[in-house]
Amino acid sequence: MDLLPADRASQLAAQFGLKPDEFERALAILGRQPTLTELGIFSVMWSEHCSYKSSRVWLKQLPTKAPWVIQGPGENAGVIDIGEGLAAVFKMESHNHPSFIEPYSGAATGVGGILRDVFTMGARPVANLNALRFGDPSLPRTRRILDGVVRGIGGYGNCVGVPTVGGEVNFHPAYNGNPLVNAMTVGIAPADRIFTAAASGVGNPVVYVGSKTGRDGIHGATMSSAEFDKDSEEKRPTVQIGDPFAEKLLIEACLELMATDAIVAIQDMGAAGLTSSGVEMAGKGGMGVELIMDNVPQREEGMSAYEMMLSESQERMLMVLKPGQEHIAEAIFHKWELDFAVIGHLTDTGRIVIRHKGNIEADILLAPLESEAPLYNRPTEETPKQPALPPVADPVGIIPALKTLVASPDLCSRRWIWDQYDAQVGGQTSKRPGQADAAVVRVEGKRRALAMTTDCTPRYVVADPEAGGAQAVAEAWRNITAVGALPLAITDNMNFGNPEKPRIMGQFAYAVRGMAAACTALDFPVVSGNVSLYNETEGRPILPTPAIGGVGVIEDLASAVGLSMPAKADLVLIGATAGHLGQSIWLRDIAGQEAGPPPPVDLAAERKNGDFVRAEILAGRVLACHDLSDGGLLVALAEMAMASGVGASITAQGDHAFWYGEDQARYILAVADADAALAAAAAAGVPAQKLGVSGGTGLELDRIGSISVAELTEAHESALPKLMEGV
């Protein structure tokens, strides 16, 4: 073994992101100085990205179990029972740091990585979603990053043949130096054929499949566990390069092999590449593993064991096969023109041993890599409560504000984005972006369908992390409910700043508390997730952004509703309206303030109101439904009108707070008979009021004014294309 000199090892440990005490702990485990490869293994496995050393203590609060949960956190993706012998497999992950450095490749490989997390469980991916945050849209850099990220998502997802069916996009100067790119994939698998990463069987072969290994992405996990600085753009070599056509072949080859009885365990090579996949597979199974680096398919000459173990080259998987099954797997992967190589075997030593060119490059006891991994209970500082918002006068008028808001960066049409995504590939998408509050994708060959969404309101979270965390979960639940589906479970992507700062750690801790309360109250457990910390540039953090990806099921697709305004219907508002303007879009974009507490979240009201709305939809008594969120009541009405070109005459009365307040637990229903809907709501103990009727070509507000749907649509649709002109 070529051990590093003590001074060189200490220097490299700091360069690789290991704290001095963490380095000493690694030396104690080894009982000697490390090799370069061993130091690399410790550094990536103990990085924030891989070990969750700052967040694990808080994530334990989240509810993860329910009768329909087949697999909760701890595997590549979560799994829930959706009926008829089928399961939905899904997860959301971040590719924030890579997407800042190289927007196209960072976003593209984020899509590729989350696809692998899902099909490694035995599921065929059926839908992609994303949750994106960018900086000030007036800045050329923001527009360049937005353009690259959208092209990367579309370029990968479209080529691999999985529809991109939903997502969200927000802008705020807090993301100027650190955009967020969170990618989500949903797949479908037989409920009794779920594959995991836990290896077993002494002597069983360990095989490498997929694309060849190069030098791209080395120390990507470490890079994603540190703040950015002024030299961050020099980190381009840590960003992986993706090949969606190879990923498509890999999906088909893996699913074909999974139909045999050859696989014992399977893991994608994501963050930290061969290191994480080898360590996790053997560790989860209580086994040891020996890997021969000479056998690893390589696309570059002269690669060292260190480079191969830490490379994050894309489109690669690691498998443990049953003995004697190698020829079956090799034939399948060669048929799909992918590399196949036996690169090692399982042992009973409990150690990971890496050999290259006759030398031992690493020999580490596996159990302490996990059991003695750093775990920090970092100091937390509670976010001060925002003072109550004093009365705010209306500076422009209700109708002029509406035209401004529907063209604002956070509320304007995202058609420029979603038109770059193929939402229909596969032929099962029922509700595309812009058609409903959640995307709806049919289960092929069945009447049932999945509803899915991504949600978070970061301005709420920064003002009150606990309320903001609860609201993010509640809004995802509402969006799924609004199409008529039963919400079943969530995945999360926890995007925060530097956890070593008590204020940031407090944001994380209180957001988790709010999420846990909402998940419990709404029977909406967490089955998978991702934590992305150190989202700061030169000390400036992002807004705390606990993005939520929700999945639900509707037993008969014919029951699902969208948000398009019907030509003739009564309009009913479900839920109580107090006119809460604190942290609202109206307050920020019209009154020029980011102030006040966010709207309170009444989880009991969320549950009661949502269950009532879903029951009405499934009973066939709802023609269209839209939940109320950013922009409040009048923006929701405008969105319904713009979706169909049909206007409405509204007789309900109120001031600007009534029209633009962002009170929670609310829906607009388009129904054939308002009186019947109001009676049903009263019987259920749910607040409701008639707003008016649909029809005509304009939004007519009694005693306030009117605006044509065409004028609103022009402002709404043209804003983002104008912003992106010349990029």
N, C-alpha and C positions, 0 to 999 in steps of 0.2 A: 504493500500500500504506500502511496506517495502522500505522506502527511504534510500538511501545511506548517511552516514555522509559526511559532506562537504569535509573533508580532504581525505577520502577514495574515494569519487567521483572524486576529482581532480587528485588523483594518478592514478586511473583506466583510466580516460579520456586520460591522457598522454600515458599510456600503450596501449590503443586502437588506438592511432594515431591521436587523436583530438588535434589541436593546442590550446593554452590557450584562444585565442580570440574566436575560434570556440566553445569551451566548454562554455564560457560565453554567447554566442549567444544561445546555446541550453538551458541553464538555463533560459534565458529571455523568450524563447518560452514556456517553461514549467511553469514558474512563481514559481518554487520551486526546491528543490534538486531532482535528478532523481532516479528511481529504477535502479537496475542492468540491467534489460531488456531494459529499455528506453535508458540507456547510450549505450548499445550495438546497438540499432537501429540507434541512431544518428551517432555513429562511422562508421558503415558500409555504411549507406546511404550518408554520407558526405565524404566517402573515395574517393581518386582519381579514383579508379576503378569504382565506381558506379556514382559519381557525375560529373566527367570530369571538376573539378573546375579550373584546370590550362589550359585546352584546349578548352573549349566551345567558348571562345571569338574569337579564331582563326578559328575554324571549320565552323563558320558561313559564311566564304568566299567561301566555296565549293558549286558549282552548284548542285542542287538536283532535279531539275524539268525537264521534257521533256514530250512530248505527250504520250510516251510509259511507263512513270513511274506511277505505280498505288499506290505505297507506298514508300515514302522516309524515311530518318532517323527518328528515334523516336519510332519505333516499334521493335519487336524482330528481324525482318529481312526485307530487301528491297524486293520490288515486281515490276516486269516489265511485260508488255504485250508482249507475243511472238507470237500472232496470233492464229487463229482457236479457240478462246474462252479460251485460256490457258495463264497461267502466270508462269514465273520463279521466284522463291523465293530463296534468297541467302544472305549469310553473312559470314564474316571471324572474328574470335576471337582469342585471345592469351591465352595460358596457359604456359607462360614463367617461372614464379617463381615456380609453382608446379613441372614443368618438370626438373628444376635444382635440387630440393630437392629429388624428387622421380620420375626418368625419365619415367618408365613404366606407373605408375598410373597417373602421371601428363599429359602425352600425351594421354593416353586412355580416361581420363575424359574430356580432351579438345575436343576430337572427339564427345563424348557423348553430351557435352553441346551445341556444334554448331548444331548437329542434332536436338536437342530439339528446338533451336531457329527457325529452319525452319519448322518442322512439327507442331509446335504450331500455325503457321499461316494457317494451313490447307493443306500444301503441302506434297506430298510423296517425301522423299529424293531420288535422283537418282544418285548423285555423291558426292564424297569427294575429296578435294585437300588439300595440305599443303604447307607451306613455312617455311623452317627450316634453322637455323643458329647455327653453332657450333664453338668452339674455335680451337686452333692449333691441327690439326689431329695427330700430333706426340705424344701428351700427352695421357697417359692412361685414365685419367679422361674424356677427350673429347670423346674417343672411347667408354667408358662405357656409357656415356650419350647418344651418338648417337645410340648405340645398344639398350638401353632401350626405347628411344623415338620411334624408328622405330618399335620395337616389340609391343609397346603400341598402336601405330596408327593401325598397321596391326591387332593386336589381337582384338581391339574393332570394327574397320570397317568391317573386314572380318566376324566376328560373327554376327554383326547386319544386314549384308546382303546388305550393300551399297558399291558400287565399289569405290576404291580410284584410280582416273584416271589421276592425274597430280600433279605437285608441283615443288619445287626447293629446292636445298641444297647448302649452301655456308659455307666456313670456314674462320675464321680470328681470330687472337689472342685476339681481342677486345671482343670476346664472350667467352673467357676462363671461366669466373666466372658467366656468365649469358647467357645461350643459349636462342634462340627464337624458340618457337613452336606455329605457327599460323595455325589454322585449318579452313577450308572453306567447307561449304556444299551448294549444289544447289538442289532445289526441284521443282516439278511441281504441280500446283494446277489449278482448274477452276478459271478463272479470276473474276468470280462473286461470289466466295465463299471463300473470304479471311477473316480469323479470326484475331481479335485484342484483346488487353488487357484491353480496356476501359470498366469498369464495370458499370452497371446501374440496377435500379430496387430495391427500398427499400424493404427489407425483403427477397430478393432473396438469395437462399442458396449458401454458399461458400464451395466447396468440394475439398478434397485432394485426389489425385489418384497416383498410381504408387507403388514405393517401400517404405519401412518403413524408419523412420528417426533415424539416429544414431548420434554419437558425432564426426564423421569425417568432416573435412573441416571447423570447427568453426573458424571464423575470417579469412577465406581464402581471402576475399576481402580486408581486412586490410593488410594482409601479402603481397598481390600483389600491395600495394600502398606504399611500402617502399623499400629502398635499402637493399641489402644483406650485411651481415657482416660475421665475422669469425665463428659466431654461427648459421649460417643459416640452416645448416643441421639438427639442433635440431628442426626445424619447421615441421618435417614430419607429426605430427598430423593435420596440417592445410591442408594437401593434401587429396582430396576425393578418395574413392575407387569405381570403376565403375563395372557394371554388364551389358555387352552388350546384353545378352539374355533377361534380364528384359527390356532393352531399346527397343528391337525388339517387345516385347509384348506391350509395351507402345505405340509405333508407331501405331500398328494395332488397339489397343483399341481406341486411340484418333481419328484416321481417321474414324473408324466405328461410333463413337459417333458424329463426325462432319457431317456425312451423315444424321443425324436426325436434328430436329429443337430444340434441348435441350440447346445448349450452348449460353450464353450471352457474355461471355468473357473468355479468357484462357491465361495463362502465365506459362512458365516453371520456376522451382525453380533453378535458376543458382547461380551466385554470390550473397551472402547474403541470399540465401534460401527463407524461408517463409517471411522474412522481406521484401526483395525487391519485391517479387511477390505480397504480400498483399498490401504494400504501393503503388506500381505502378498501380496495377489494380484499387484500389479505387481512387487514386489520379487522374489518367487519366480520370476517369468518373465523377469526382467531387463528389464522394460519401464518406461515412464513412464505416468502417468495424469493426465488432466485431468477434474475434477469440477465441475459447475455446481450450486451449492446451491439456486438458484432452482427447479430441477426436482424437488427432493426432496419427496415427499409429507409434509405437515406437519399435525399435529392441533392445534397451538397457533399463535397469531398472533405475528408479530414476532420469530420465531426468528432468531438470528444464525448466521453460518457456524460460529463457535466452538461454539455449542450443538448444532448439527446434527452436526458432526463428532465430538463427544464424547458425545452422547446414547447411552444403552444401552437405549433402548426395545426391547421384545421382538418376536419373531415377524417378523424382517426378514432378508433375504438379499441379497447382492450377486453379480451374475453378469457374465461376459463372454460375449457371444453372437457367433456367426458373422455376418458382414455379410449383411443382407437377411433375417434370421430374426426380427427384432423382432416382426413381425405374428403369427407363430406363438406366440411366448411371451406376447405381450399378450393374445391370444385365450384362452389357457389360464388365465392368472391372473385375467382378468376373469370368466371362467366360474366360477371359484372365489371370486369376490367379494373379490379381493385387489387392492391397489394395484400398479401397474406403471408404471415411468417410466424413460426413458433419461436418465441423469444425467451422462453423460460418455463419454469414449472413451480408448483406449490410444494412447500416443505412443512415439516412439523417443528421448525426451529423457532418460530415466532419472530424471525428476523427478515429484513430486506437486504439481500446481497446483490450487488451490481458488479458484473464482470465485463471487462473490455480488453481485448488483445492480450489475454492471458493474465491480466492484473485484476485484483480486487479493488474497485473504485469506491465502494461503499459497503459497510456492514453495520447495520443499525438495528437494535431491538425495536420492534414496531410498537408494542404496547405503550411505552413512555412517550412516543411521538404524539399520542392522543391524551393519555392520562396525565402526563406532566406538561402538556401544552399550556402556555400562559392563559390565565383566566383573571381578568381584572374586574373588580367592583369599584369602578372609578367614581370619584366624587361627582355629585349632581347638584345643580343649582336650579331651583324652580323659576320658571319664567314669571315675572311680575304680572299680575292681572291688569289688563287694560282698563282704564277708568271708563265709566259709562259715557257713551257718546251724547254730547248735548244736542239739542235740536239743530238740524242742518237745513238751511233754506234751499229751495229749488232755484238754481241759478239760471236755468235755460228753458224750463218747461218740459212737460211730460213727453210730448210728441217729438220735439227736437232731440231730447235725450235718447229716445229709442233709436232714431236714425244714427246717432253717433255710436251708440253701444253695439248695434248689430254689425257695424263696420270696424269695431275696435279689434286690436290684435287677439285678445283672448276670446272674443265671441264671433268674429267673422267666419265665413264659410271656410272649411278646410278642403274644399273640393280640389284646389291646386295640389294638395298633398295626396288625398286618397285616389285621385285620378292616376297617380303614378303607381298605385298598387293594383294588382289584379285581385279583386274581391270575389270573383265568380269562378276561378279555376277550381275544378273538381265538381262543379255543378250542384253543390248542396247548400249554397248560401241563400238564405231566405230574406233576411233583413241586413242590408248593407249599410255602410256609413251614411248618415244623413236621413235614414229611413225610420229609425227607432232609437230608443234610449240604450238598448243593448243590441249587439249583433245576434242574429239567430241563424244557426247552421243545422240543417237536417242530419239526423243519423241515417246514413245511406241504407236504403231498403226498409226503413221504418217510418212510422208516423211521428215518432217522438223527435225532439230537437233539443239542442243545447243553446242556451242564451249565455252571453259572455260580455264582460265590460272591463274597463280600467278606470279608476277614479282616484282623485285626491284634490284637495283645495289647499295648497301650501300657505296661502295668506292667512287662512284660519289657524293652521298649525303653528305658525310663528307667533301669532297673537296669543294662542292658548293651546299648547301641545296636546293636552288631554282631550279637550273638546274637539280639536282638529283631527286627532286620531280616530275618535268615535265617529265623527262626521264622514270621514273617508270610507269607513266600512259601511255606514248607513246609506251613503249615496250609491255605492255599488249594489247594495241590497235593493234599493229603490229602483235603480235602472233595470235590474233583472225582473223585478216585480212588474214594472211598467209595461213589459211585453207579454205578461201573463205567465211567466215561468216561476218555478219555485227555486229560490236561491239555496244552494247546497253547501258551498265552501269557497274559501278564498286562498289565493297566494298573495304574498306581499313582497314589496321591494323597498327596503328601508334606506332612503338616501338622506344622509346627514353630513355635517361638517366634521371637524376634528374632535374625536371623543375624549381627548386629553384635556379639553376645556370643559369645566363643570357646566357652563351654560348649555353647551351642545349636548353633553351627556344627559343633562336634565331634559332637554327637548326630546331625546330618544326615549328616556325612561317614562316620561309622562304620556308621550304618544302611544307607546305600547300599552300603558294602563288604559287609555281611552279605547284603543282597538280591542283589547281583551273584554272590556265591558260590553262593547257593541256586538262582538262576535257571540258572546254568551247570551245576551238578550235576544238576538236575532237567530239563534241556532245556525250560525254561519262560521264553522270552525276553520282554522288555518291548517292547510295540509302541506304547504311548501312555502319557500320564500328565499330571500336573498338580502344581505346587508351590504350596503356600500357606504363606507365612512371616508373621512378625509376629503370630502368634496369641498375643498377650499383652494383658492388661488391667492398667494401672497397674503394669507391671513384673513381673506374675506370669504365667509361661508355662504353656501347656497341657502335658500329657504328650506327648512326641514320638510322633507317630502316623503311621507310613508305611502307610496303608491299601492293601491289595492287592485288586484285582478280577481273578479268574481265569476263564478260559473253556476248556472242553474239548469233545470230541465223542465221542459213542457211536454206533456205526454202526447198531445196532438197538435202538430204544427198548424193545423187549420184554426186553432184557437188564438194564435198569436196576433197581437195588434201592433201597429206602428204609431207614429206621431203625426202623420199627415192630416190636416184639417179636412173633415168631410164636407161635401157640398151643402148639406143640410143637416144640422144637428143642434141639440142643446149643449151648452158648455157649462160644466160644473167644476167648481174648485173644491178639492178634498184637502182637509187639514186647516189648522188655525193660522190666521194671519195677524201678526202683531206689528208688522212693518219694521223689521230689524234691519237697520242700515249699516251697523258696525261691520267693517272689513268687507263690505259689498263692492261689487264691480262698479255700481253707480257712484258710490262714495269716492272711489279712486279715480275713475275716468271722467266723471262729470263734476264732482265737487272738489277734486284735487286733494283728497285726504286718504291716507292709509291709517285708520285710527279706530278705536273702540274695540270691544270684545267681539268675537265671532258670534254667529247665532247660536243660541243654546240648542243642545241635542237632547230631545226627550225620547229615550229609547222605547219606552212603553207606547208612546204615541206612534213612533215609527212602525212598531210591530202591528199595532191595531189598525192604523190607516192602510198600511201595505197589504195586510191580510185581507182587508175589505176590498181593496182595489183589485187584487188578484182574483178573488172569488167572483167579483162582478165581470171581469174579463172572461174567466173560464165559463161563466154562465151565459156568455154571448150577449151581454147587455152593454158592452162598451165598443164603440166604433173606432176610437183612437184614444191614446193615452200618452201623456208627457209628464215626466217628473219636473219639479221646479228646483233649479239650482242657481248657477251664476246668472245674475241679471234679474232674478225674481219673476214675478207673474207676467209682466208685459213682454219681457223678452221671450218667455216660454210660449205665449200666445203668438208672437211674431214668428218664432221658429216653426210652429205648427202651420201657420199660414204660408210661410215661404216654402215649406216642404211640398205643398200641393197647389199653390197659387190661388187658394180660396181664402177670402177674408172672413171677418166676423163683426157683428154689432154687439158691443159690450155695454150693458146697462149698469153693471156694478160701479159703485162710487168709492173714491178714496184719494188721498193725497199722494205725493211722489213716493212716500215710504210704503204705502199700500202696493203701488205698482212695481217698485224696484227693491223692496226689502227681500232678504234671502232667508226667511223663516223656513225651517226644515219640515220634513214629513208631509210634503204637499205634492199633489198631482192635479193636472187638468184632465178631466174626462170629457170626451165627446160622446153623447148618448142620444138615443131616440126620444127619451121622455125624462126631462129633468125632474118632474114631480116624483116619479117612481124612484129615481136615483136618490133624491133627497130623503124620501121616506125610508129607503133601505139604509142610508147612512145614519139617519136618526135612530133606527132600530139597533144598529150596531154600535151606537155611541161614538160616531165619528163626525167631526165638524165638517160641514159642507154648505156651499152656497152657490146659487145660480149666477153665472157670469153674464150670459147672453146667448146668442145663437150664431152659428156659422153661416156663411153665404156672402155673396158679393165679391168685389174685387179690392176692398180696402179694409183696414182695421179702423172701425168707427167707435170712438169712446164717447159715450153720451156726456154732453156738457163739457167735454175737454177738447176734442178735435179728432182729426182723422189723418190717415196717410195711406196711400195705395200700396198694395202688396208688391206691385212691380217696382215702385221706388225703393222700398225696403230691400227687395231682392237684389236690385242693381248695386246698392251700397254694400250689401252683405257679400255678394259673390265677387265683386271687383277688388275688394280691399287687399287680399293676400297676393293675387297676381300682380297688382300694381307695386306692392312692396318688393316683390321678387324680380321685377323687371331689371334686366341687365346683369343679373348674377351669373 
